[in-house]
């Protein structure tokens, strides 16, 4: 994973609460088997609206999204993070994030920074009155700077450390293989396993047909 | 891959619910399914593919196979994995990178969760269901109220629920922002599990039950947060907006945004009503729907289908309303057919489909057209969730059934019911594949098939 320390880029005000992952990327795009190339899918329904923020020239190259509370609710699709990253976002700031979205962001090097709602309002005001304003996000100091204000943001210590070092979770975990094996050895023998597979007798399933 | 013997794959999200014996028409979906099958074969992962009697939505398949048990940690790349918490398992949805991490290490790095107790006291009024309980809870605590928490549902109303009804509640924990929700295992749980293909047997069963009985919160346990609801106050609930927290009792009117004090909520309500095409102040009962969808990992189980069939039997469908009934799994479909429920649905004029996620999420052919309005037993009413421009009202199976008859959002109270229909109890005998066609006697006929039969599709 790429290291993240300080990022400066155009801030994009998204004055909406409860931006669920179906809005970030609709399910129809989840049928692909790739992990890249989702930039066109980002906010796909909203981007048909000419007044949508990313359709305005000043914000088109944005890389720091400043959103309303409860960002990333709903489906666990990591595609939401991929779509944001593929578009060019490196940071999302909001006063509250859905747990799964925040976790997915940390895995992919997208900073999901928690900022107090009153500071979000200040950032919105700056970004709306001066479109194209650059925002600097400093992960070392955990601060956001835009125009004449600097406000703090929160990211948990573990995620921050991994982002700063650009560390891969699987590699870190595999350093504990012996402990994992020791734990697995304590598993009661009656606990279920999917293999060997047990079934009720197999029955042929009739295919439903269109009624018209 | 570390533990194929603790891993299961199913086909549910992007699969069609018609013509399942034909090649999947959508090329992208076909390629995704073919890739899943090829990967399962390569790594020796058990997979239940379209046409297999154990195919279906993973959150039904795990429980019906007896793989979901109290005390387990269950994860899946789907946020409704919280469903399995109904068994006293810690179960939550994860993203693709976390799935990868689990496949490679069988572990996950996690920060500890906070705890929230949600107590539902008393008895549910007739015509209300566990779906109404959870919609009411989400309306009360909001879509972010559960962030960072694991919810424990408890109290008399919860204890009295069947496993199917408990799964409905835990399923929608994520819609309140909680990654997981759970219910302490009890005799209802053990009765459901006993005899299922992967349930322990003999002395193992006794050891398991003894352990499972310990998996409850202490009487004096302290929680980080507590919420209490009185079941007797509940009515059939319905959502009016574009997130599951925007719900009201069906007897209410569409909210008037100008009357909402909080500025953010007011703006959100205005946006939601515009998207939903609803006039403020109109009675919810007057809202006309185009489609009724009965199914999904929330309400596609045998008990749901039984209760719907009970309401629809001998009645007429509202003109111009499309009704889709989609069982959560192929075994549920078989069971429903064994009980004659399919004939009731077809006589009514509903479409009886094969198992899958279907119209819950707009990822397969079952979708709403732009502007089309549904009453749906699924779990999310987000913009475009059931298809681009589609408008979703989340409801219980009973409200869905009554709505299919009247054509507007309705509850059982709106129907002219004959005296001989018992509408107070809807949980029949414990569900399921046990008792399905091909099954003989009451001892479970479990067939150990060894390694799974893997059908690998043509490589795209």
Interface residues (C-beta under 8 A of the other chain):
Chain A: X15 X16 X17 X18 X20 X22 X23 X26 X27 X28 X30 X31 X32 X33 X35 X45 X68 X69 X70 X73 X74 X75 X76 X77 X78 X79 X81 X96 X97 X98 X99 X100 X103 X104 X107 X108 X156 X158 X169 X170 X172 X173 X174 X176 X180 X184 X188 X189 X190 X191 X192 X193 X194 X195 X196 X197 X198 X199 X200 X201 X202 X203 X204 X205 X207 X208 X209 X210 X211
Chain B: X4 X5 X6 X7 X8 X13 X14 X17 X18 X19 X20 X21 X22 X26 X28 X29 X31 X32 X35 X44 X46 X51 X52 X53 X54 X55 X65 X66 X67 X69 X72 X77 X78 X79 X92 X93 X94 X95 X96 X97 X98 X100 X101 X104 X105 X106 X107 X109 X111 X143 X144 X147 X148 X174 X175 X177 X178 X179 X197 X198 X199 X200 X204 X205 X207 X208 X211 X243 X245 X264 X267 X268 X271 X330 X331 X333 X334 X351 X352 X353 X354 X361 X362 X363 X380 X382 X383 X384 X385 X388 X433 X434 X436 X437 X438 X439 X444 X445 X446 X447 X448 X449 X450 X451 X452
